[in-house]
Amino acid sequence: MVKKRKPGFDEFYSSLFPGRWPALREALTADGSPSPFAEALSKPYFLDAASVSAARALGPTGDSLVLDLCAAPGGKTLVLASSLGPGGRIVANERSGERRRRLRAVLDEHLPPPLRERVCVTGHDAARWGLHEQDRYDLVLLDAPCSSERHLIRDPVRLAAWSPARSRNLALRAYAMLLAALQAVKPGGRVLYSTCALAPGENDEVVRRALARRPGLVRVLREPEHPGPAPGGPVPEATEYGHAIWPDTAGGAGPIYYALLEKIRPSGLA
């Protein structure tokens, strides 16, 4: 029996983006241009403009109770904190101890003390969050660990060790985290699922599986039901369930995928 050959990195992504992959690859290898984000901060924080657009898709945080399930390094947490009202709070979670220390440092350095006091840092397993808190949060951001092709393609060691199984395993983990996020948010609340991956298996497919697993629990919010990109920001492309900002057509910004979901009923109802 002849063993089926696993596709290489470029072959894999060429099959996902036929005709577009060469331009995408070139855009990924080009130097990015992080933008300064300074709204309500004590000093600017530099991050990809696509990340700002994705975080803003969750809407203004106001006086909401917000959960950021995979918060490190903290850029999107700062965007969420920038619109936090006097009664709002953010729980910024990061399981990795090293990344959690970096998250705290970013928050301490960039948030004014009155705002920093309303952002709590925790270190739990995001995939198990829904076992302990259900129907509690007004807003949940899940910026899931992903293939991060922009970083992968610049690392020869990691690129040589790449296989399609890596993307599949990350998608399974993201799926478990998204189910937990959907349990944690309260009815009427919103969940933003986001990645910096190109692979549809880590993006729309994760959302599709979650919708099929919990039918009737949530609905997908599309334009014009949620805020669009910031003026002057990169314009997203529509996908089946969300939006994507790809660097070949967004001036080097991204890649970022995001989908916004609204919970319809409590978690325990069939």
C-alpha positions as CSV (number, residue, x, y, z in Angstrom):
1,M,0.0,0.0,0.0
2,V,1.4,3.4,-1.1
3,K,1.4,5.9,1.7
4,K,-0.3,9.2,0.7
5,R,2.1,12.1,0.6
6,K,1.4,15.0,2.8
7,P,1.3,18.3,1.0
8,G,4.0,20.9,1.7
9,F,3.3,24.4,3.1
10,D,3.1,26.2,-0.2
11,E,1.2,23.4,-1.9
12,F,-1.4,23.3,1.0
13,Y,-2.0,27.1,0.9
14,S,-2.0,27.2,-2.9
15,S,-4.9,24.7,-2.8
16,L,-6.8,27.0,-0.3
17,F,-6.1,30.2,-2.3
18,P,-5.8,29.1,-5.9
19,G,-4.3,31.9,-8.0
20,R,-4.0,34.2,-5.0
21,W,-1.3,32.4,-2.9
22,P,1.8,34.0,-4.6
23,A,0.5,37.5,-3.8
24,L,-0.5,36.4,-0.3
25,R,2.8,34.8,0.3
26,E,4.7,37.9,-0.8
27,A,2.6,40.1,1.4
28,L,3.2,37.8,4.4
29,T,7.0,38.0,4.0
30,A,7.0,41.8,3.7
31,D,7.7,43.8,6.8
32,G,4.5,44.8,8.5
33,S,3.7,48.3,9.6
34,P,2.2,48.3,13.1
35,S,0.0,51.4,13.8
36,P,0.0,53.3,17.1
37,F,-3.2,52.9,19.0
38,A,-3.6,55.5,21.8
39,E,-7.3,56.0,22.5
40,A,-7.8,56.4,26.3
41,L,-4.2,55.0,26.9
42,S,-1.4,56.5,28.9
43,K,1.0,55.8,26.0
44,P,0.5,54.4,22.5
45,Y,0.6,50.7,21.8
46,F,1.7,49.5,18.3
47,L,-0.3,46.8,16.7
48,D,-1.6,45.7,13.3
49,A,-4.5,47.9,12.1
50,A,-6.4,44.7,11.2
51,S,-6.3,43.7,14.9
52,V,-7.8,47.0,15.9
53,S,-10.6,46.6,13.3
54,A,-11.3,43.0,14.6
55,A,-11.5,44.1,18.3
56,R,-13.8,47.0,17.4
57,A,-16.2,44.6,15.7
58,L,-17.3,43.5,19.2
59,G,-18.7,47.0,19.6
60,P,-18.1,49.6,22.4
61,T,-17.6,47.9,25.8
62,G,-19.3,50.6,27.9
63,D,-20.4,49.4,31.2
64,S,-20.3,45.7,30.2
65,L,-18.7,42.8,31.9
66,V,-16.2,41.6,29.3
67,L,-14.2,38.4,29.0
68,D,-11.0,38.2,26.9
69,L,-10.3,34.5,26.8
70,C,-6.9,34.4,25.3
71,A,-5.7,38.0,26.0
72,A,-1.9,38.0,25.6
73,P,0.0,39.9,24.5
74,G,-2.7,42.5,25.2
75,G,-3.2,44.6,22.1
76,K,-6.9,43.7,21.6
77,T,-7.5,44.0,25.4
78,L,-6.3,47.6,25.2
79,V,-8.7,48.3,22.3
80,L,-11.6,46.8,24.4
81,A,-10.5,48.9,27.5
82,S,-10.4,52.1,25.4
83,S,-14.2,52.2,25.3
84,L,-14.9,50.9,28.8
85,G,-17.4,52.9,30.8
86,P,-17.2,53.7,34.5
87,G,-19.2,50.6,35.4
88,G,-17.4,48.2,33.0
89,R,-14.9,45.5,33.8
90,I,-12.7,43.2,31.8
91,V,-11.4,39.8,32.7
92,A,-8.3,39.3,30.7
93,N,-7.4,35.6,30.7
94,E,-4.2,33.9,29.6
95,R,-3.2,30.3,30.5
96,S,0.5,30.5,29.8
97,G,2.4,31.9,32.8
98,E,5.1,33.6,30.6
99,R,2.5,35.2,28.3
100,R,0.4,36.2,31.3
101,R,3.4,38.1,32.7
102,R,3.8,39.9,29.3
103,L,0.1,40.7,29.4
104,R,0.3,42.3,32.8
105,A,3.3,44.3,31.7
106,V,1.5,45.6,28.7
107,L,-1.6,46.6,30.7
108,D,0.4,48.2,33.5
109,E,2.4,50.2,30.9
110,H,-0.4,51.4,28.7
111,L,-3.5,51.8,30.8
112,P,-4.1,54.8,33.1
113,P,-4.4,53.6,36.8
114,P,-8.2,54.1,37.1
115,L,-8.7,52.1,33.9
116,R,-6.1,49.4,34.9
117,E,-8.0,48.8,38.1
118,R,-11.0,47.5,36.2
119,V,-9.0,45.0,34.2
120,C,-8.4,41.7,36.0
121,V,-5.9,39.2,34.8
122,T,-6.5,35.4,35.2
123,G,-4.8,32.2,34.1
124,H,-7.4,29.6,33.4
125,D,-7.8,27.1,30.5
126,A,-10.1,28.9,28.1
127,A,-11.5,25.6,26.7
128,R,-12.9,24.8,30.2
129,W,-14.3,28.2,31.1
130,G,-17.9,27.3,30.3
131,L,-17.8,24.6,32.9
132,H,-17.5,27.1,35.7
133,E,-19.2,30.3,34.5
134,Q,-22.2,30.2,32.2
135,D,-24.5,33.0,30.9
136,R,-22.5,35.6,32.8
137,Y,-20.6,38.0,30.4
138,D,-22.0,40.7,28.2
139,L,-19.2,40.5,25.7
140,V,-16.6,37.8,25.0
141,L,-13.5,38.0,22.8
142,L,-11.9,34.8,21.8
143,D,-8.7,35.5,19.9
144,A,-7.8,31.9,19.5
145,P,-4.3,30.4,19.1
146,C,-3.8,29.7,15.5
147,S,-1.4,28.9,12.6
148,S,-0.2,32.5,12.5
149,E,1.2,32.1,9.0
150,R,2.8,35.5,9.0
151,H,5.1,34.4,11.8
152,L,5.4,30.8,10.7
153,I,6.6,31.8,7.2
154,R,9.5,33.8,8.7
155,D,10.8,31.0,10.9
156,P,12.7,28.4,8.9
157,V,12.8,25.8,11.7
158,R,9.0,26.0,12.4
159,L,8.3,26.1,8.7
160,A,10.3,22.9,8.1
161,A,8.4,21.2,10.8
162,W,5.0,22.3,9.5
163,S,2.3,19.8,8.5
164,P,-1.5,20.1,7.7
165,A,-2.0,18.2,11.0
166,R,-0.9,21.3,12.9
167,S,-3.7,23.4,11.5
168,R,-6.3,20.7,12.2
169,N,-5.1,20.4,15.8
170,L,-5.3,24.1,16.3
171,A,-8.8,24.1,14.8
172,L,-9.9,21.5,17.3
173,R,-8.6,23.5,20.2
174,A,-10.2,26.7,18.9
175,Y,-13.5,24.8,18.5
176,A,-13.5,23.8,22.2
177,M,-12.6,27.3,23.2
178,L,-15.5,28.8,21.1
179,L,-18.0,26.4,22.7
180,A,-16.7,27.6,26.1
181,A,-17.1,31.2,25.0
182,L,-20.7,30.6,23.9
183,Q,-21.5,29.1,27.3
184,A,-19.9,32.0,29.1
185,V,-21.8,34.8,27.4
186,K,-25.3,35.7,28.6
187,P,-28.4,35.7,26.4
188,G,-28.4,38.8,24.3
189,G,-24.6,39.1,24.6
190,R,-22.0,38.8,21.8
191,V,-19.0,36.6,21.2
192,L,-16.3,37.7,18.7
193,Y,-14.2,34.8,17.4
194,S,-11.0,35.9,15.9
195,T,-7.7,34.4,14.5
196,C,-4.7,35.6,12.6
197,A,-4.8,32.5,10.5
198,L,-5.4,32.2,6.7
199,A,-6.6,28.6,6.8
200,P,-10.5,28.4,6.5
201,G,-10.4,25.3,8.7
202,E,-9.4,27.5,11.6
203,N,-11.8,30.2,10.7
204,D,-15.3,29.7,9.1
205,E,-15.1,26.0,9.7
206,V,-14.7,26.4,13.4
207,V,-17.8,28.7,13.5
208,R,-19.7,26.3,11.3
209,R,-19.0,23.4,13.7
210,A,-20.0,25.4,16.7
211,L,-23.3,26.4,15.1
212,A,-24.0,22.8,14.2
213,R,-23.1,21.6,17.7
214,R,-25.4,24.1,19.5
215,P,-28.2,24.8,17.0
216,G,-30.5,27.7,18.0
217,L,-28.1,28.9,20.7
218,V,-26.6,31.8,18.7
219,R,-27.0,33.7,15.5
220,V,-24.4,35.2,13.2
221,L,-24.3,39.0,13.1
222,R,-23.4,40.5,9.8
223,E,-23.2,44.1,8.4
224,P,-24.9,46.4,9.0
225,E,-25.8,44.9,12.4
226,H,-22.4,45.5,13.9
227,P,-19.9,48.3,13.5
228,G,-17.8,48.4,10.4
229,P,-14.1,49.2,10.2
230,A,-12.7,52.4,11.7
231,P,-12.4,55.3,9.3
232,G,-9.2,54.8,7.3
233,G,-8.8,51.3,8.5
234,P,-8.4,48.2,6.3
235,V,-11.6,47.1,4.5
236,P,-12.6,43.5,5.3
237,E,-13.7,40.8,2.9
238,A,-16.9,39.0,3.6
239,T,-16.6,35.2,4.3
240,E,-19.4,32.7,4.9
241,Y,-19.8,33.5,8.6
242,G,-17.5,36.5,9.2
243,H,-14.9,38.8,7.7
244,A,-11.3,38.6,6.8
245,I,-8.5,41.2,6.3
246,W,-5.8,39.7,4.0
247,P,-2.5,41.5,3.6
248,D,-2.3,41.3,-0.2
249,T,-5.4,43.6,-0.6
250,A,-5.2,45.5,2.7
251,G,-1.9,47.3,2.3
252,G,0.0,44.6,4.3
253,A,-2.5,44.6,7.3
254,G,-3.5,41.2,8.6
255,P,-4.2,38.4,8.2
256,I,-7.1,38.6,10.5
257,Y,-10.4,36.7,10.5
258,Y,-13.3,37.5,12.8
259,A,-16.9,36.4,13.2
260,L,-19.5,38.0,15.5
261,L,-22.1,35.8,17.2
262,E,-25.1,36.8,19.4
263,K,-26.4,34.4,22.0
264,I,-30.2,33.8,21.8
265,R,-31.0,31.6,24.8
266,P,-29.5,30.4,28.0
267,S,-26.8,27.6,27.7
268,G,-28.8,25.0,29.6
269,L,-31.9,25.1,27.4
270,A,-32.2,22.4,24.8
